Every structure is written in structure tokens, then in C-alpha cells.
Amino acid sequence: MATNLQSSTQETLREHFGNNLEITDLETLSGGCINDAARLETTEGPFFVKWSRDPRAYQQFRTEKLALE
């Protein structure tokens, strides 16, 4: 995960979990062929993060989220 992406991810997580959240470890994950993914360790616990540079990904992620609820 590029430094600027890590920084923006940390800022987004802070909006939801508080300004003290820090990313302490990051492990990129393999297995997906469409999007990138990583496991983040933070001071608030672990997170799974998925991202894409494709502008159509927003709708794909939103549909996936709804299916998981």
C-alpha cells in the first residue's frame, strides 16, 4: 500500500474510530484478481482493507457490502 494510500486510510479510520488510531502493521494479501487487499493492524484492532483504482469499483464495493449485511 503506497504511503499516501496508507495515510488516507488512516485518516478515514480515524473519522470513525477516533484520532488516536494508528496503523501499526500492514500486510498486503494475495488471492484476488480484481482488487488489491491488505490486513491492517491498528491500535484499535485488525482491519481488512480492499481498494481499486478503477472508478467503477465504488458500485462493486457497495453491492458487495449490501450482500454481506
C-alpha positions in Angstrom: 0.0 0.0 0.0 1.5 3.3 -1.0 2.4 5.7 1.8 -0.3 8.3 0.6 -2.9 5.5 0.5 -1.9 4.3 3.9 -2.2 7.9 5.2 -5.6 8.4 3.7 -6.8 5.0 5.0 -5.6 6.0 8.5 -7.4 9.3 8.2 -10.7 7.6 7.2 -10.4 5.1 10.0 -9.8 8.0 12.4 -13.0 9.6 11.4 -14.9 6.5 12.6 -12.7 5.3 15.5 -11.0 8.4 16.9 -7.9 10.5 16.3 -5.7 8.2 18.3 -5.9 5.3 15.8 -2.5 4.4 14.3 -1.7 1.8 11.7 1.0 -0.3 13.3 1.4 -3.0 10.7 0.3 -3.7 7.1 0.4 -6.9 5.2 -0.7 -7.0 1.6 -2.8 -10.0 0.7 -2.9 -12.1 -2.4 -5.7 -14.2 -3.9 -7.8 -11.6 -5.5 -7.5 -10.9 -9.2 -9.7 -7.8 -9.5 -8.8 -5.6 -6.5 -5.9 -5.1 -4.0 -6.3 -6.0 -0.4 -4.4 -5.7 2.9 -4.7 -6.7 6.5 -4.0 -3.7 8.8 -3.1 -3.9 12.5 -4.1 -0.8 14.3 -4.2 0.5 17.8 -8.0 -0.2 17.6 -7.6 -3.8 16.3 -7.2 -5.5 12.9 -8.9 -4.4 9.7 -9.3 -5.8 6.2 -9.0 -3.2 3.5 -9.8 -3.6 -0.1 -9.2 -1.0 -2.8 -9.2 -0.4 -6.6 -8.1 2.3 -8.9 -11.0 1.5 -11.2 -13.7 4.2 -10.9 -16.4 1.5 -11.3 -15.2 -0.2 -8.1 -17.3 2.0 -5.8 -20.5 0.4 -7.1 -18.9 -3.0 -6.9 -17.8 -2.5 -3.3 -21.2 -1.0 -2.3 -23.0 -4.1 -3.8 -20.7 -6.4 -2.0 -21.3 -4.6 1.3 -25.0 -4.9 0.9 -24.7 -8.6 0.2 -22.7 -9.1 3.3 -25.1 -7.4 5.6 
